[in-house]
Amino acid sequence: MELAYFPPLSEFRKCLQTNPLVFSTAQPFRKNGFQNRAFIPAANGLICLTVPVKGGREVKASMKEVKIDNAQQWQTRHWRTLTAAYGRSPWFEYYEPSLKPFYHTLYSELVDWNIDLIRWLLTMLGSGIPVTTNLEDAAQENAEIGSIIRTSTFQHHPFSTHLPVYTQVFSDKIGFQPNVSILDLLFNEGKRSLSLLHS
């Protein structure tokens, strides 16, 4: 399973089908992948939230070796963007107090950032799935790399047609945006999110 930053719905649904949920930190870091990117709808279209990493687009390392570049003040920008995009959503105020501290805590490792957010998501959704990491599944992860969805095509992936359709904040302006970050479903549907993902 690829460890992603607030993954798209199709990938997060896979997480809910795995118990325990084990992420290999030996998997390769992919530039332009979801490991450090999340897509959310906004007033003028999709916004890509990117966690900057040391070495930038040229970094060649396993996930366990990827360091976050905190010199870029990315957490402040991401939180400001989330607040602007979801301030009017039905459930943002409910989840804000427990999510906001993540954006005021410095992380040096991308793995730690992603794992903590996945655990937060599962807790907020009311899922009891345990999350662990290991260093032993690199071969399997590399064998499955071709099945991983891409940031360039994720909205047109076959799995996108079997995902829940729900009311989004800016759907009246830009239409419904399928297979965006799990955060979008959570902020719009709240406690119904888990049942919608299982439907």
C-alpha positions as CSV (number, residue, x, y, z in Angstrom):
1,M,0.0,0.0,0.0
2,E,1.4,3.4,-1.0
3,L,1.7,5.9,1.9
4,A,0.1,9.1,0.7
5,Y,-0.6,12.6,2.0
6,F,-4.4,12.7,2.5
7,P,-4.9,10.2,-0.4
8,P,-7.6,10.3,-3.0
9,L,-10.8,8.4,-2.2
10,S,-10.0,5.4,-4.4
11,E,-6.7,4.9,-2.5
12,F,-8.2,5.5,0.9
13,R,-10.9,3.0,0.2
14,K,-8.1,0.4,-0.3
15,C,-6.8,1.3,3.2
16,L,-10.2,0.5,4.7
17,Q,-10.1,-3.0,3.1
18,T,-6.8,-3.9,4.7
19,N,-6.6,-5.0,8.4
20,P,-4.0,-4.4,9.8
21,L,-2.9,-1.6,7.5
22,V,0.8,-2.0,6.8
23,F,2.8,0.5,4.9
24,S,6.3,-0.3,3.6
25,T,8.7,2.5,4.2
26,A,11.1,0.9,1.7
27,Q,8.8,1.8,-1.2
28,P,10.5,4.3,-3.6
29,F,9.6,8.0,-3.4
30,R,7.9,9.0,-6.7
31,K,8.1,12.5,-8.0
32,N,4.7,13.9,-8.9
33,G,3.1,11.1,-6.8
34,F,0.6,11.2,-4.0
35,Q,3.2,10.5,-1.3
36,N,3.6,14.3,-0.8
37,R,0.6,15.6,-2.7
38,A,-3.1,16.0,-2.1
39,F,-5.8,17.4,-4.4
40,I,-8.8,19.4,-3.2
41,P,-11.5,21.3,-5.0
42,A,-11.5,25.1,-4.7
43,A,-13.5,28.0,-6.2
44,N,-11.4,28.1,-9.4
45,G,-10.7,24.3,-9.8
46,L,-8.4,21.8,-8.2
47,I,-5.6,22.8,-5.9
48,C,-2.6,20.6,-5.3
49,L,-1.2,20.7,-1.8
50,T,2.5,19.7,-2.0
51,V,4.7,18.9,0.9
52,P,8.2,20.1,-0.2
53,V,11.0,17.6,0.2
54,K,14.7,18.1,0.4
55,G,16.2,17.4,-3.0
56,G,13.0,18.5,-4.7
57,R,12.0,16.7,-7.9
58,E,15.4,15.1,-8.2
59,V,15.3,13.2,-4.9
60,K,15.9,9.4,-5.4
61,A,15.3,7.6,-2.2
62,S,13.0,5.2,-0.3
63,M,10.1,6.8,1.7
64,K,12.0,6.2,5.0
65,E,14.8,8.4,3.7
66,V,12.7,11.4,2.4
67,K,13.1,14.6,4.5
68,I,10.6,17.4,4.5
69,D,11.9,20.9,3.6
70,N,10.5,23.0,6.4
71,A,12.3,26.1,5.2
72,Q,9.4,26.7,2.8
73,Q,6.8,27.4,5.5
74,W,4.5,24.9,3.7
75,Q,2.3,24.1,6.7
76,T,1.1,27.7,7.0
77,R,0.2,27.8,3.3
78,H,-1.6,24.4,3.4
79,W,-3.6,25.4,6.5
80,R,-4.6,28.7,5.0
81,T,-5.7,26.9,1.8
82,L,-7.7,24.3,3.7
83,T,-9.4,27.0,5.7
84,A,-10.3,29.0,2.6
85,A,-11.6,25.9,0.8
86,Y,-13.6,24.3,3.6
87,G,-14.4,27.1,6.0
88,R,-18.1,27.0,4.7
89,S,-18.3,23.2,4.6
90,P,-20.6,21.5,7.1
91,W,-18.0,19.6,9.1
92,F,-14.8,21.8,9.0
93,E,-15.4,23.4,12.4
94,Y,-16.0,19.9,13.9
95,Y,-12.7,18.5,12.8
96,E,-10.6,21.7,12.9
97,P,-9.5,21.5,16.5
98,S,-7.9,18.1,16.2
99,L,-6.5,18.7,12.7
100,K,-5.0,22.1,13.2
101,P,-2.2,21.1,15.6
102,F,-0.6,18.9,12.8
103,Y,0.0,22.1,10.8
104,H,1.7,23.7,13.8
105,T,4.0,20.8,14.6
106,L,7.3,20.5,12.6
107,Y,7.9,17.1,11.1
108,S,11.3,16.2,9.6
109,E,10.3,12.8,8.0
110,L,7.6,12.5,5.3
111,V,6.8,9.0,6.5
112,D,6.0,10.3,10.0
113,W,3.8,13.1,8.7
114,N,1.7,10.8,6.5
115,I,1.4,8.0,9.1
116,D,0.1,10.4,11.7
117,L,-2.4,11.9,9.3
118,I,-3.7,8.4,8.2
119,R,-4.1,7.5,11.9
120,W,-6.0,10.8,12.5
121,L,-8.3,10.0,9.5
122,L,-9.1,6.5,10.7
123,T,-9.8,7.8,14.2
124,M,-12.1,10.6,12.9
125,L,-13.9,8.1,10.7
126,G,-14.5,5.7,13.6
127,S,-12.4,2.9,12.1
128,G,-10.4,0.7,14.4
129,I,-7.9,-0.4,11.8
130,P,-4.4,-0.5,13.3
131,V,-1.6,1.2,11.2
132,T,2.0,-0.1,11.2
133,T,5.1,0.2,9.0
134,N,7.8,-2.2,8.0
135,L,10.9,-2.3,5.9
136,E,10.4,-5.7,4.3
137,D,8.0,-5.2,1.4
138,A,10.1,-3.3,-1.1
139,A,9.9,-6.1,-3.7
140,Q,6.1,-6.3,-3.5
141,E,5.8,-2.5,-3.6
142,N,8.0,-2.3,-6.7
143,A,6.1,-5.1,-8.3
144,E,2.8,-3.3,-7.8
145,I,4.1,0.2,-8.9
146,G,2.3,-0.1,-12.2
147,S,-1.1,-0.3,-10.5
148,I,-0.6,2.9,-8.5
149,I,-2.8,5.7,-9.8
150,R,-1.0,8.8,-11.1
151,T,-1.6,12.5,-10.2
152,S,-2.1,13.2,-13.9
153,T,-4.9,10.7,-14.4
154,F,-6.4,10.0,-10.9
155,Q,-9.8,11.6,-11.8
156,H,-10.2,9.3,-14.8
157,H,-9.0,6.1,-13.1
158,P,-11.5,3.2,-13.4
159,F,-11.9,3.2,-9.6
160,S,-13.3,6.8,-9.8
161,T,-16.5,5.6,-11.3
162,H,-17.4,3.5,-8.3
163,L,-16.9,6.2,-5.6
164,P,-19.6,8.1,-3.7
165,V,-21.0,11.3,-5.2
166,Y,-21.8,13.9,-2.6
167,T,-22.2,17.7,-2.2
168,Q,-19.0,19.6,-2.5
169,V,-18.5,23.3,-1.4
170,F,-17.8,24.6,-5.0
171,S,-19.8,22.0,-7.0
172,D,-22.1,24.8,-8.2
173,K,-19.1,26.6,-9.8
174,I,-16.8,23.9,-11.0
175,G,-19.0,20.8,-11.0
176,F,-18.5,17.6,-9.0
177,Q,-14.8,16.6,-8.7
178,P,-14.4,12.9,-8.4
179,N,-11.6,11.0,-6.5
180,V,-10.2,14.0,-4.7
181,S,-8.6,13.9,-1.2
182,I,-10.4,12.0,1.5
183,L,-10.4,15.3,3.4
184,D,-13.0,16.6,1.0
185,L,-15.4,13.8,1.8
186,L,-14.8,14.2,5.5
187,F,-15.4,17.9,5.6
188,N,-18.5,17.7,3.6
189,E,-20.1,14.5,4.9
190,G,-18.6,14.1,8.4
191,K,-19.7,11.0,10.2
192,R,-21.4,9.6,7.1
193,S,-18.1,9.3,5.3
194,L,-17.2,5.8,6.4
195,S,-20.5,4.4,5.4
196,L,-20.3,6.2,2.0
197,L,-16.9,4.7,1.4
198,H,-18.2,1.2,2.2
199,S,-21.3,1.6,0.0
